Amino acid sequence: MNVGCIGSIAELYDSTKPYSPKGTIAQCWSVAEVFRIILGK
């Protein structure tokens, strides 16, 4: 749980490699945006 959360998306990511997650480990609107892109809405 200190590195990430399976099935979710972190709030923020570093802009350079290795693109480590930062902030909240499970952010609902990050996941919602992926679904919005997939559904084309």
mmCIF entry with sequence, helices, sheets and N, C-alpha, C, O atoms, coordinates in Angstrom:
data_MODEL
# 
_entry.id   MODEL 
# 
_entity.id                         1 
_entity.type                       polymer 
_entity.pdbx_number_of_molecules   1 
# 
_entity_poly.entity_id                      1 
_entity_poly.type                           'polypeptide(L)' 
_entity_poly.nstd_linkage                   no 
_entity_poly.nstd_monomer                   no 
_entity_poly.pdbx_seq_one_letter_code       MNVGCIGSIAELYDSTKPYSPKGTIAQCWSVAEVFRIILGK 
_entity_poly.pdbx_seq_one_letter_code_can   MNVGCIGSIAELYDSTKPYSPKGTIAQCWSVAEVFRIILGK 
_entity_poly.pdbx_strand_id                 A 
# 
loop_
_entity_poly_seq.entity_id 
_entity_poly_seq.num 
_entity_poly_seq.mon_id 
_entity_poly_seq.hetero 
1 1  MET n 
1 2  ASN n 
1 3  VAL n 
1 4  GLY n 
1 5  CYS n 
1 6  ILE n 
1 7  GLY n 
1 8  SER n 
1 9  ILE n 
1 10 ALA n 
1 11 GLU n 
1 12 LEU n 
1 13 TYR n 
1 14 ASP n 
1 15 SER n 
1 16 THR n 
1 17 LYS n 
1 18 PRO n 
1 19 TYR n 
1 20 SER n 
1 21 PRO n 
1 22 LYS n 
1 23 GLY n 
1 24 THR n 
1 25 ILE n 
1 26 ALA n 
1 27 GLN n 
1 28 CYS n 
1 29 TRP n 
1 30 SER n 
1 31 VAL n 
1 32 ALA n 
1 33 GLU n 
1 34 VAL n 
1 35 PHE n 
1 36 ARG n 
1 37 ILE n 
1 38 ILE n 
1 39 LEU n 
1 40 GLY n 
1 41 LYS n 
# 
_struct_asym.id          A 
_struct_asym.entity_id   1 
# 
_struct_conf.conf_type_id            HELX_P 
_struct_conf.id                      HELX_P1 
_struct_conf.pdbx_PDB_helix_id       AA1 
_struct_conf.beg_label_comp_id       CYS 
_struct_conf.beg_label_asym_id       A 
_struct_conf.beg_label_seq_id        28 
_struct_conf.pdbx_beg_PDB_ins_code   ? 
_struct_conf.end_label_comp_id       LEU 
_struct_conf.end_label_asym_id       A 
_struct_conf.end_label_seq_id        39 
_struct_conf.pdbx_end_PDB_ins_code   ? 
_struct_conf.beg_auth_comp_id        CYS 
_struct_conf.beg_auth_asym_id        A 
_struct_conf.beg_auth_seq_id         28 
_struct_conf.end_auth_comp_id        LEU 
_struct_conf.end_auth_asym_id        A 
_struct_conf.end_auth_seq_id         39 
_struct_conf.pdbx_PDB_helix_class    1 
_struct_conf.details                 ? 
_struct_conf.pdbx_PDB_helix_length   12 
# 
_struct_conf_type.id          HELX_P 
_struct_conf_type.criteria    ? 
_struct_conf_type.reference   ? 
# 
_struct_sheet.id               AA1 
_struct_sheet.type             ? 
_struct_sheet.number_strands   2 
_struct_sheet.details          ? 
# 
_struct_sheet_order.sheet_id     AA1 
_struct_sheet_order.range_id_1   1 
_struct_sheet_order.range_id_2   2 
_struct_sheet_order.offset       ? 
_struct_sheet_order.sense        anti-parallel 
# 
loop_
_struct_sheet_range.sheet_id 
_struct_sheet_range.id 
_struct_sheet_range.beg_label_comp_id 
_struct_sheet_range.beg_label_asym_id 
_struct_sheet_range.beg_label_seq_id 
_struct_sheet_range.pdbx_beg_PDB_ins_code 
_struct_sheet_range.end_label_comp_id 
_struct_sheet_range.end_label_asym_id 
_struct_sheet_range.end_label_seq_id 
_struct_sheet_range.pdbx_end_PDB_ins_code 
_struct_sheet_range.beg_auth_comp_id 
_struct_sheet_range.beg_auth_asym_id 
_struct_sheet_range.beg_auth_seq_id 
_struct_sheet_range.end_auth_comp_id 
_struct_sheet_range.end_auth_asym_id 
_struct_sheet_range.end_auth_seq_id 
AA1 1 LEU A 12 ? TYR A 13 ? LEU A 12 TYR A 13 
AA1 2 PRO A 21 ? LYS A 22 ? PRO A 21 LYS A 22 
# 
loop_
_atom_site.group_PDB 
_atom_site.id 
_atom_site.type_symbol 
_atom_site.label_atom_id 
_atom_site.label_alt_id 
_atom_site.label_comp_id 
_atom_site.label_asym_id 
_atom_site.label_entity_id 
_atom_site.label_seq_id 
_atom_site.pdbx_PDB_ins_code 
_atom_site.Cartn_x 
_atom_site.Cartn_y 
_atom_site.Cartn_z 
_atom_site.occupancy 
_atom_site.B_iso_or_equiv 
_atom_site.pdbx_formal_charge 
_atom_site.auth_seq_id 
_atom_site.auth_comp_id 
_atom_site.auth_asym_id 
_atom_site.auth_atom_id 
_atom_site.pdbx_PDB_model_num 
ATOM 1   N N  . MET A 1 1  ? 0.811   -1.196 0.000   1.00 0.00 ? 1  MET A N  1 
ATOM 2   C CA . MET A 1 1  ? 0.000   0.000  0.000   1.00 0.00 ? 1  MET A CA 1 
ATOM 3   C C  . MET A 1 1  ? 0.858   1.266  0.000   1.00 0.00 ? 1  MET A C  1 
ATOM 4   O O  . MET A 1 1  ? 0.338   2.344  -0.288  1.00 0.00 ? 1  MET A O  1 
ATOM 5   N N  . ASN A 1 2  ? 2.126   1.176  0.306   1.00 0.00 ? 2  ASN A N  1 
ATOM 6   C CA . ASN A 1 2  ? 2.987   2.362  0.301   1.00 0.00 ? 2  ASN A CA 1 
ATOM 7   C C  . ASN A 1 2  ? 3.429   2.756  -1.102  1.00 0.00 ? 2  ASN A C  1 
ATOM 8   O O  . ASN A 1 2  ? 3.857   3.891  -1.315  1.00 0.00 ? 2  ASN A O  1 
ATOM 9   N N  . VAL A 1 3  ? 3.334   1.840  -2.061  1.00 0.00 ? 3  VAL A N  1 
ATOM 10  C CA . VAL A 1 3  ? 3.771   2.113  -3.430  1.00 0.00 ? 3  VAL A CA 1 
ATOM 11  C C  . VAL A 1 3  ? 2.599   2.436  -4.334  1.00 0.00 ? 3  VAL A C  1 
ATOM 12  O O  . VAL A 1 3  ? 2.733   3.276  -5.223  1.00 0.00 ? 3  VAL A O  1 
ATOM 13  N N  . GLY A 1 4  ? 1.483   1.815  -4.144  1.00 0.00 ? 4  GLY A N  1 
ATOM 14  C CA . GLY A 1 4  ? 0.330   2.050  -4.983  1.00 0.00 ? 4  GLY A CA 1 
ATOM 15  C C  . GLY A 1 4  ? -0.831  1.194  -4.538  1.00 0.00 ? 4  GLY A C  1 
ATOM 16  O O  . GLY A 1 4  ? -0.736  0.475  -3.544  1.00 0.00 ? 4  GLY A O  1 
ATOM 17  N N  . CYS A 1 5  ? -1.907  1.266  -5.255  1.00 0.00 ? 5  CYS A N  1 
ATOM 18  C CA . CYS A 1 5  ? -3.107  0.533  -4.901  1.00 0.00 ? 5  CYS A CA 1 
ATOM 19  C C  . CYS A 1 5  ? -3.608  -0.185 -6.153  1.00 0.00 ? 5  CYS A C  1 
ATOM 20  O O  . CYS A 1 5  ? -3.974  0.471  -7.128  1.00 0.00 ? 5  CYS A O  1 
ATOM 21  N N  . ILE A 1 6  ? -3.630  -1.491 -6.143  1.00 0.00 ? 6  ILE A N  1 
ATOM 22  C CA . ILE A 1 6  ? -4.059  -2.278 -7.301  1.00 0.00 ? 6  ILE A CA 1 
ATOM 23  C C  . ILE A 1 6  ? -5.487  -1.922 -7.673  1.00 0.00 ? 6  ILE A C  1 
ATOM 24  O O  . ILE A 1 6  ? -6.370  -1.893 -6.816  1.00 0.00 ? 6  ILE A O  1 
ATOM 25  N N  . GLY A 1 7  ? -5.717  -1.649 -8.969  1.00 0.00 ? 7  GLY A N  1 
ATOM 26  C CA . GLY A 1 7  ? -7.051  -1.335 -9.449  1.00 0.00 ? 7  GLY A CA 1 
ATOM 27  C C  . GLY A 1 7  ? -7.420  0.127  -9.323  1.00 0.00 ? 7  GLY A C  1 
ATOM 28  O O  . GLY A 1 7  ? -8.573  0.495  -9.547  1.00 0.00 ? 7  GLY A O  1 
ATOM 29  N N  . SER A 1 8  ? -6.460  0.970  -8.968  1.00 0.00 ? 8  SER A N  1 
ATOM 30  C CA . SER A 1 8  ? -6.743  2.390  -8.837  1.00 0.00 ? 8  SER A CA 1 
ATOM 31  C C  . SER A 1 8  ? -5.612  3.187  -9.470  1.00 0.00 ? 8  SER A C  1 
ATOM 32  O O  . SER A 1 8  ? -4.638  2.624  -9.969  1.00 0.00 ? 8  SER A O  1 
ATOM 33  N N  . ILE A 1 9  ? -5.758  4.514  -9.441  1.00 0.00 ? 9  ILE A N  1 
ATOM 34  C CA . ILE A 1 9  ? -4.761  5.404  -10.025 1.00 0.00 ? 9  ILE A CA 1 
ATOM 35  C C  . ILE A 1 9  ? -4.426  6.458  -8.986  1.00 0.00 ? 9  ILE A C  1 
ATOM 36  O O  . ILE A 1 9  ? -5.311  6.984  -8.312  1.00 0.00 ? 9  ILE A O  1 
ATOM 37  N N  . ALA A 1 10 ? -3.149  6.761  -8.861  1.00 0.00 ? 10 ALA A N  1 
ATOM 38  C CA . ALA A 1 10 ? -2.719  7.764  -7.891  1.00 0.00 ? 10 ALA A CA 1 
ATOM 39  C C  . ALA A 1 10 ? -3.143  9.168  -8.323  1.00 0.00 ? 10 ALA A C  1 
ATOM 40  O O  . ALA A 1 10 ? -3.493  9.403  -9.480  1.00 0.00 ? 10 ALA A O  1 
ATOM 41  N N  . GLU A 1 11 ? -3.100  10.077 -7.377  1.00 0.00 ? 11 GLU A N  1 
ATOM 42  C CA . GLU A 1 11 ? -3.483  11.468 -7.618  1.00 0.00 ? 11 GLU A CA 1 
ATOM 43  C C  . GLU A 1 11 ? -2.484  12.167 -8.539  1.00 0.00 ? 11 GLU A C  1 
ATOM 44  O O  . GLU A 1 11 ? -2.883  12.874 -9.465  1.00 0.00 ? 11 GLU A O  1 
ATOM 45  N N  . LEU A 1 12 ? -1.202  11.975 -8.292  1.00 0.00 ? 12 LEU A N  1 
ATOM 46  C CA . LEU A 1 12 ? -0.141  12.647 -9.041  1.00 0.00 ? 12 LEU A CA 1 
ATOM 47  C C  . LEU A 1 12 ? 0.959   11.663 -9.393  1.00 0.00 ? 12 LEU A C  1 
ATOM 48  O O  . LEU A 1 12 ? 1.105   10.625 -8.748  1.00 0.00 ? 12 LEU A O  1 
ATOM 49  N N  . TYR A 1 13 ? 1.738   11.995 -10.423 1.00 0.00 ? 13 TYR A N  1 
ATOM 50  C CA . TYR A 1 13 ? 2.907   11.211 -10.809 1.00 0.00 ? 13 TYR A CA 1 
ATOM 51  C C  . TYR A 1 13 ? 4.058   12.148 -11.096 1.00 0.00 ? 13 TYR A C  1 
ATOM 52  O O  . TYR A 1 13 ? 3.844   13.277 -11.538 1.00 0.00 ? 13 TYR A O  1 
ATOM 53  N N  . ASP A 1 14 ? 5.294   11.689 -10.846 1.00 0.00 ? 14 ASP A N  1 
ATOM 54  C CA . ASP A 1 14 ? 6.472   12.457 -11.220 1.00 0.00 ? 14 ASP A CA 1 
ATOM 55  C C  . ASP A 1 14 ? 6.508   12.621 -12.728 1.00 0.00 ? 14 ASP A C  1 
ATOM 56  O O  . ASP A 1 14 ? 6.033   11.752 -13.459 1.00 0.00 ? 14 ASP A O  1 
ATOM 57  N N  . SER A 1 15 ? 7.069   13.727 -13.200 1.00 0.00 ? 15 SER A N  1 
ATOM 58  C CA . SER A 1 15 ? 7.139   13.983 -14.642 1.00 0.00 ? 15 SER A CA 1 
ATOM 59  C C  . SER A 1 15 ? 8.388   13.381 -15.289 1.00 0.00 ? 15 SER A C  1 
ATOM 60  O O  . SER A 1 15 ? 8.547   13.445 -16.508 1.00 0.00 ? 15 SER A O  1 
ATOM 61  N N  . THR A 1 16 ? 9.266   12.804 -14.484 1.00 0.00 ? 16 THR A N  1 
ATOM 62  C CA . THR A 1 16 ? 10.474  12.167 -15.016 1.00 0.00 ? 16 THR A CA 1 
ATOM 63  C C  . THR A 1 16 ? 10.519  10.707 -14.578 1.00 0.00 ? 16 THR A C  1 
ATOM 64  O O  . THR A 1 16 ? 9.902   10.315 -13.588 1.00 0.00 ? 16 THR A O  1 
ATOM 65  N N  . LYS A 1 17 ? 11.263  9.918  -15.338 1.00 0.00 ? 17 LYS A N  1 
ATOM 66  C CA . LYS A 1 17 ? 11.368  8.493  -15.006 1.00 0.00 ? 17 LYS A CA 1 
ATOM 67  C C  . LYS A 1 17 ? 11.893  8.332  -13.608 1.00 0.00 ? 17 LYS A C  1 
ATOM 68  O O  . LYS A 1 17 ? 12.789  9.076  -13.210 1.00 0.00 ? 17 LYS A O  1 
ATOM 69  N N  . PRO A 1 18 ? 11.386  7.409  -12.853 1.00 0.00 ? 18 PRO A N  1 
ATOM 70  C CA . PRO A 1 18 ? 10.509  6.288  -13.148 1.00 0.00 ? 18 PRO A CA 1 
ATOM 71  C C  . PRO A 1 18 ? 9.015   6.598  -13.009 1.00 0.00 ? 18 PRO A C  1 
ATOM 72  O O  . PRO A 1 18 ? 8.222   5.670  -12.851 1.00 0.00 ? 18 PRO A O  1 
ATOM 73  N N  . TYR A 1 19 ? 8.606   7.872  -13.062 1.00 0.00 ? 19 TYR A N  1 
ATOM 74  C CA . TYR A 1 19 ? 7.193   8.277  -12.998 1.00 0.00 ? 19 TYR A CA 1 
ATOM 75  C C  . TYR A 1 19 ? 6.505   7.739  -11.742 1.00 0.00 ? 19 TYR A C  1 
ATOM 76  O O  . TYR A 1 19 ? 5.418   7.168  -11.820 1.00 0.00 ? 19 TYR A O  1 
ATOM 77  N N  . SER A 1 20 ? 7.126   7.920  -10.621 1.00 0.00 ? 20 SER A N  1 
ATOM 78  C CA . SER A 1 20 ? 6.606   7.413  -9.348  1.00 0.00 ? 20 SER A CA 1 
ATOM 79  C C  . SER A 1 20 ? 5.313   8.121  -8.948  1.00 0.00 ? 20 SER A C  1 
ATOM 80  O O  . SER A 1 20 ? 5.183   9.330  -9.141  1.00 0.00 ? 20 SER A O  1 
ATOM 81  N N  . PRO A 1 21 ? 4.346   7.368  -8.387  1.00 0.00 ? 21 PRO A N  1 
ATOM 82  C CA . PRO A 1 21 ? 3.104   7.982  -7.923  1.00 0.00 ? 21 PRO A CA 1 
ATOM 83  C C  . PRO A 1 21 ? 3.349   8.823  -6.672  1.00 0.00 ? 21 PRO A C  1 
ATOM 84  O O  . PRO A 1 21 ? 4.202   8.498  -5.846  1.00 0.00 ? 21 PRO A O  1 
ATOM 85  N N  . LYS A 1 22 ? 2.594   9.898  -6.549  1.00 0.00 ? 22 LYS A N  1 
ATOM 86  C CA . LYS A 1 22 ? 2.681   10.790 -5.389  1.00 0.00 ? 22 LYS A CA 1 
ATOM 87  C C  . LYS A 1 22 ? 1.266   11.138 -4.936  1.00 0.00 ? 22 LYS A C  1 
ATOM 88  O O  . LYS A 1 22 ? 0.292   10.794 -5.606  1.00 0.00 ? 22 LYS A O  1 
ATOM 89  N N  . GLY A 1 23 ? 1.158   11.803 -3.829  1.00 0.00 ? 23 GLY A N  1 
ATOM 90  C CA . GLY A 1 23 ? -0.148  12.227 -3.331  1.00 0.00 ? 23 GLY A CA 1 
ATOM 91  C C  . GLY A 1 23 ? -0.982  11.041 -2.877  1.00 0.00 ? 23 GLY A C  1 
ATOM 92  O O  . GLY A 1 23 ? -0.453  10.036 -2.403  1.00 0.00 ? 23 GLY A O  1 
ATOM 93  N N  . THR A 1 24 ? -2.275  11.172 -3.027  1.00 0.00 ? 24 THR A N  1 
ATOM 94  C CA . THR A 1 24 ? -3.203  10.123 -2.622  1.00 0.00 ? 24 THR A CA 1 
ATOM 95  C C  . THR A 1 24 ? -3.002  8.884  -3.483  1.00 0.00 ? 24 THR A C  1 
ATOM 96  O O  . THR A 1 24 ? -2.851  9.000  -4.699  1.00 0.00 ? 24 THR A O  1 
ATOM 97  N N  . ILE A 1 25 ? -2.996  7.690  -2.873  1.00 0.00 ? 25 ILE A N  1 
ATOM 98  C CA . ILE A 1 25 ? -2.723  6.475  -3.646  1.00 0.00 ? 25 ILE A CA 1 
ATOM 99  C C  . ILE A 1 25 ? -3.913  6.013  -4.475  1.00 0.00 ? 25 ILE A C  1 
ATOM 100 O O  . ILE A 1 25 ? -3.728  5.306  -5.466  1.00 0.00 ? 25 ILE A O  1 
ATOM 101 N N  . ALA A 1 26 ? -5.121  6.392  -4.098  1.00 0.00 ? 26 ALA A N  1 
ATOM 102 C CA . ALA A 1 26 ? -6.325  5.988  -4.837  1.00 0.00 ? 26 ALA A CA 1 
ATOM 103 C C  . ALA A 1 26 ? -7.237  7.203  -4.996  1.00 0.00 ? 26 ALA A C  1 
ATOM 104 O O  . ALA A 1 26 ? -7.929  7.594  -4.056  1.00 0.00 ? 26 ALA A O  1 
ATOM 105 N N  . GLN A 1 27 ? -7.232  7.789  -6.173  1.00 0.00 ? 27 GLN A N  1 
ATOM 106 C CA . GLN A 1 27 ? -7.999  9.016  -6.423  1.00 0.00 ? 27 GLN A CA 1 
ATOM 107 C C  . GLN A 1 27 ? -9.169  8.700  -7.342  1.00 0.00 ? 27 GLN A C  1 
ATOM 108 O O  . GLN A 1 27 ? -8.962  8.245  -8.467  1.00 0.00 ? 27 GLN A O  1 
ATOM 109 N N  . CYS A 1 28 ? -10.390 8.931  -6.886  1.00 0.00 ? 28 CYS A N  1 
ATOM 110 C CA . CYS A 1 28 ? -11.577 8.537  -7.653  1.00 0.00 ? 28 CYS A CA 1 
ATOM 111 C C  . CYS A 1 28 ? -11.678 9.286  -8.977  1.00 0.00 ? 28 CYS A C  1 
ATOM 112 O O  . CYS A 1 28 ? -12.061 8.682  -9.979  1.00 0.00 ? 28 CYS A O  1 
ATOM 113 N N  . TRP A 1 29 ? -11.348 10.577 -9.021  1.00 0.00 ? 29 TRP A N  1 
ATOM 114 C CA . TRP A 1 29 ? -11.518 11.291 -10.287 1.00 0.00 ? 29 TRP A CA 1 
ATOM 115 C C  . TRP A 1 29 ? -10.433 10.936 -11.292 1.00 0.00 ? 29 TRP A C  1 
ATOM 116 O O  . TRP A 1 29 ? -10.624 11.147 -12.489 1.00 0.00 ? 29 TRP A O  1 
ATOM 117 N N  . SER A 1 30 ? -9.300  10.403 -10.841 1.00 0.00 ? 30 SER A N  1 
ATOM 118 C CA . SER A 1 30 ? -8.299  9.903  -11.784 1.00 0.00 ? 30 SER A CA 1 
ATOM 119 C C  . SER A 1 30 ? -8.840  8.677  -12.510 1.00 0.00 ? 30 SER A C  1 
ATOM 120 O O  . SER A 1 30 ? -8.689  8.551  -13.725 1.00 0.00 ? 30 SER A O  1 
ATOM 121 N N  . VAL A 1 31 ? -9.467  7.781  -11.765 1.00 0.00 ? 31 VAL A N  1 
ATOM 122 C CA . VAL A 1 31 ? -10.079 6.589  -12.361 1.00 0.00 ? 31 VAL A CA 1 
ATOM 123 C C  . VAL A 1 31 ? -11.257 6.994  -13.246 1.00 0.00 ? 31 VAL A C  1 
ATOM 124 O O  . VAL A 1 31 ? -11.432 6.439  -14.331 1.00 0.00 ? 31 VAL A O  1 
ATOM 125 N N  . ALA A 1 32 ? -12.061 7.949  -12.797 1.00 0.00 ? 32 ALA A N  1 
ATOM 126 C CA . ALA A 1 32 ? -13.228 8.396  -13.569 1.00 0.00 ? 32 ALA A CA 1 
ATOM 127 C C  . ALA A 1 32 ? -12.813 8.978  -14.918 1.00 0.00 ? 32 ALA A C  1 
ATOM 128 O O  . ALA A 1 32 ? -13.507 8.767  -15.913 1.00 0.00 ? 32 ALA A O  1 
ATOM 129 N N  . GLU A 1 33 ? -11.707 9.698  -14.972 1.00 0.00 ? 33 GLU A N  1 
ATOM 130 C CA . GLU A 1 33 ? -11.254 10.282 -16.241 1.00 0.00 ? 33 GLU A CA 1 
ATOM 131 C C  . GLU A 1 33 ? -10.844 9.199  -17.239 1.00 0.00 ? 33 GLU A C  1 
ATOM 132 O O  . GLU A 1 33 ? -11.073 9.349  -18.440 1.00 0.00 ? 33 GLU A O  1 
ATOM 133 N N  . VAL A 1 34 ? -10.246 8.119  -16.758 1.00 0.00 ? 34 VAL A N  1 
ATOM 134 C CA . VAL A 1 34 ? -9.898  7.010  -17.655 1.00 0.00 ? 34 VAL A CA 1 
ATOM 135 C C  . VAL A 1 34 ? -11.168 6.395  -18.230 1.00 0.00 ? 34 VAL A C  1 
ATOM 136 O O  . VAL A 1 34 ? -11.228 6.110  -19.427 1.00 0.00 ? 34 VAL A O  1 
ATOM 137 N N  . PHE A 1 35 ? -12.177 6.187  -17.399 1.00 0.00 ? 35 PHE A N  1 
ATOM 138 C CA . PHE A 1 35 ? -13.449 5.657  -17.892 1.00 0.00 ? 35 PHE A CA 1 
ATOM 139 C C  . PHE A 1 35 ? -14.105 6.617  -18.876 1.00 0.00 ? 35 PHE A C  1 
ATOM 140 O O  . PHE A 1 35 ? -14.692 6.187  -19.869 1.00 0.00 ? 35 PHE A O  1 
ATOM 141 N N  . ARG A 1 36 ? -14.007 7.921  -18.602 1.00 0.00 ? 36 ARG A N  1 
ATOM 142 C CA . ARG A 1 36 ? -14.589 8.923  -19.497 1.00 0.00 ? 36 ARG A CA 1 
ATOM 143 C C  . ARG A 1 36 ? -13.907 8.874  -20.869 1.00 0.00 ? 36 ARG A C  1 
ATOM 144 O O  . ARG A 1 36 ? -14.576 9.011  -21.893 1.00 0.00 ? 36 ARG A O  1 
ATOM 145 N N  . ILE A 1 37 ? -12.592 8.682  -20.897 1.00 0.00 ? 37 ILE A N  1 
ATOM 146 C CA . ILE A 1 37 ? -11.868 8.565  -22.167 1.00 0.00 ? 37 ILE A CA 1 
ATOM 147 C C  . ILE A 1 37 ? -12.276 7.299  -22.898 1.00 0.00 ? 37 ILE A C  1 
ATOM 148 O O  . ILE A 1 37 ? -12.520 7.329  -24.105 1.00 0.00 ? 37 ILE A O  1 
ATOM 149 N N  . ILE A 1 38 ? -12.353 6.182  -22.176 1.00 0.00 ? 38 ILE A N  1 
ATOM 150 C CA . ILE A 1 38 ? -12.722 4.903  -22.792 1.00 0.00 ? 38 ILE A CA 1 
ATOM 151 C C  . ILE A 1 38 ? -14.124 4.975  -23.375 1.00 0.00 ? 38 ILE A C  1 
ATOM 152 O O  . ILE A 1 38 ? -14.359 4.472  -24.474 1.00 0.00 ? 38 ILE A O  1 
ATOM 153 N N  . LEU A 1 39 ? -15.056 5.587  -22.665 1.00 0.00 ? 39 LEU A N  1 
ATOM 154 C CA . LEU A 1 39 ? -16.442 5.672  -23.107 1.00 0.00 ? 39 LEU A CA 1 
ATOM 155 C C  . LEU A 1 39 ? -16.675 6.779  -24.129 1.00 0.00 ? 39 LEU A C  1 
ATOM 156 O O  . LEU A 1 39 ? -17.746 6.857  -24.731 1.00 0.00 ? 39 LEU A O  1 
ATOM 157 N N  . GLY A 1 40 ? -15.670 7.639  -24.326 1.00 0.00 ? 40 GLY A N  1 
ATOM 158 C CA . GLY A 1 40 ? -15.781 8.706  -25.317 1.00 0.00 ? 40 GLY A CA 1 
ATOM 159 C C  . GLY A 1 40 ? -16.745 9.802  -24.934 1.00 0.00 ? 40 GLY A C  1 
ATOM 160 O O  . GLY A 1 40 ? -17.420 10.354 -25.803 1.00 0.00 ? 40 GLY A O  1 
ATOM 161 N N  . LYS A 1 41 ? -16.832 10.134 -23.662 1.00 0.00 ? 41 LYS A N  1 
ATOM 162 C CA . LYS A 1 41 ? -17.762 11.181 -23.203 1.00 0.00 ? 41 LYS A CA 1 
ATOM 163 C C  . LYS A 1 41 ? -17.022 12.394 -22.723 1.00 0.00 ? 41 LYS A C  1 
ATOM 164 O O  . LYS A 1 41 ? -17.644 13.369 -22.302 1.00 0.00 ? 41 LYS A O  1 
# 
